[in-house]
Amino acid sequence: MSVADEVILTTSYVVAGREIEREIEVITAECVFGMNIIRDFFNSVRDILGGRSGSTQDVLRDARKTALQELRNEAASLGADAVIAIDLDYHEMSGGNKNGMLMIVASGTAVKLSAGRSV
């Protein structure tokens, strides 16, 4: 397990049972994924016929996991113990020669937790 894997991620403004010693800075991680044109075609057929799009859900899940890992890596490089107030934003980029690009941005505040006992 790497140091980055030990960084706590939360959408909350606090870390349960821990005291925040100081805020380090706002950090972000951006990831762009291509949505395969053939997958898009089958998804559009599925949209017409009804049902869930497993392949699109897989891309969204992979994008989210990648962005959060990048956020962990960034926090670890700053010496942070946690990232609080995490927000995930998804954006579709298309037009021109772009075929269904998906961008996910993860942002939050890197913090150092007190070394003392838990709250």
C-alpha positions as a printed NumPy array, in Angstrom:
array([[  0.   ,   0.   ,   0.   ],
       [  1.38 ,   3.414,  -0.949],
       [  1.227,   6.61 ,   1.092],
       [ -1.409,   7.938,  -1.327],
       [ -3.686,   4.957,  -0.588],
       [ -3.83 ,   6.044,   3.061],
       [ -5.187,   9.525,   2.252],
       [ -8.769,   9.803,   3.489],
       [-11.324,  11.113,   0.979],
       [-14.664,  12.549,   2.05 ],
       [-17.43 ,  14.788,   0.756],
       [-17.89 ,  16.017,   4.319],
       [-16.248,  19.139,   5.749],
       [-14.842,  17.08 ,   8.638],
       [-13.15 ,  13.712,   9.081],
       [-15.155,  11.616,  11.534],
       [-13.32 ,  11.166,  14.824],
       [-10.346,  13.265,  13.706],
       [ -9.334,  16.868,  14.256],
       [ -8.13 ,  19.001,  11.344],
       [ -4.844,  20.685,  12.233],
       [ -4.658,  22.884,   9.123],
       [ -5.93 ,  23.301,   5.604],
       [ -3.169,  22.969,   3.021],
       [ -4.829,  24.051,  -0.236],
       [ -7.583,  23.345,  -2.732],
       [ -6.583,  20.563,  -5.11 ],
       [ -8.073,  19.139,  -8.297],
       [ -7.694,  16.139, -10.559],
       [ -8.934,  16.12 , -14.139],
       [ -9.417,  13.024, -16.286],
       [-10.666,  12.782, -19.867],
       [-12.017,   9.527, -21.258],
       [-13.074,   8.725, -24.81 ],
       [-16.463,   7.166, -25.354],
       [-16.091,   4.609, -28.161],
       [-18.261,   5.451, -31.198],
       [-19.452,   1.824, -31.497],
       [-20.406,   1.797, -27.809],
       [-22.263,   5.083, -28.424],
       [-24.193,   3.465, -31.274],
       [-25.281,   0.494, -29.167],
       [-26.15 ,   2.795, -26.284],
       [-28.4  ,   4.844, -28.57 ],
       [-30.15 ,   1.627, -29.657],
       [-30.555,   0.663, -26.002],
       [-31.937,   4.153, -25.261],
       [-34.601,   3.623, -27.925],
       [-35.467,   0.121, -26.677],
       [-35.061,   0.944, -23.005],
       [-32.68 ,  -0.419, -20.394],
       [-29.46 ,   0.538, -18.681],
       [-26.217,   1.156, -20.48 ],
       [-23.675,  -1.027, -18.708],
       [-20.77 ,   0.049, -20.912],
       [-21.379,   3.742, -20.255],
       [-21.745,   3.062, -16.545],
       [-18.393,   1.248, -16.633],
       [-16.704,   4.274, -18.245],
       [-18.244,   6.597, -15.636],
       [-17.119,   4.31 , -12.8  ],
       [-13.571,   4.062, -14.202],
       [-13.413,   7.838, -14.67 ],
       [-14.562,   8.462, -11.088],
       [-12.101,   5.968,  -9.605],
       [ -9.223,   7.369, -11.668],
       [-10.007,  10.98 , -10.715],
       [-10.234,  10.11 ,  -7.013],
       [ -6.924,   8.212,  -7.139],
       [ -5.297,  11.22 ,  -8.836],
       [ -6.741,  13.419,  -6.054],
       [ -5.196,  11.058,  -3.468],
       [ -1.833,  11.219,  -5.251],
       [ -1.925,  15.033,  -5.332],
       [ -2.819,  15.196,  -1.63 ],
       [ -0.043,  12.767,  -0.692],
       [  2.499,  14.835,  -2.625],
       [  1.538,  17.819,  -0.445],
       [  1.829,  15.837,   2.789],
       [ -1.928,  15.842,   3.379],
       [ -3.684,  13.168,   5.428],
       [ -7.125,  13.766,   3.926],
       [ -9.108,  15.598,   1.289],
       [-12.383,  17.075,   2.521],
       [-15.385,  18.663,   0.792],
       [-14.82 ,  16.636,  -2.38 ],
       [-16.943,  17.581,  -5.377],
       [-17.175,  15.581,  -8.604],
       [-18.163,  17.3  , -11.84 ],
       [-18.829,  15.491, -15.11 ],
       [-18.643,  17.247, -18.48 ],
       [-19.279,  15.94 , -21.966],
       [-17.001,  17.314, -24.636],
       [-18.158,  16.843, -28.203],
       [-18.245,  18.596, -31.52 ],
       [-15.703,  18.914, -34.293],
       [-13.72 ,  15.705, -34.507],
       [-14.345,  14.713, -30.897],
       [-16.449,  11.583, -30.467],
       [-18.026,  11.553, -27.039],
       [-15.239,  12.649, -24.713],
       [-16.085,  12.608, -21.014],
       [-14.206,  14.818, -18.555],
       [-14.463,  14.395, -14.816],
       [-13.04 ,  16.929, -12.377],
       [-12.584,  16.016,  -8.719],
       [-11.798,  18.854,  -6.326],
       [-11.478,  19.257,  -2.581],
       [ -9.397,  20.725,   0.215],
       [ -6.216,  18.9  ,   1.23 ],
       [ -5.824,  18.928,   5.012],
       [ -3.357,  17.815,   7.649],
       [ -4.934,  15.958,  10.568],
       [ -3.759,  16.359,  14.166],
       [ -1.33 ,  13.691,  15.283],
       [ -2.922,  13.596,  18.724],
       [ -5.735,  11.355,  19.784],
       [ -9.016,  11.221,  17.912],
       [-11.911,  13.451,  18.859]])
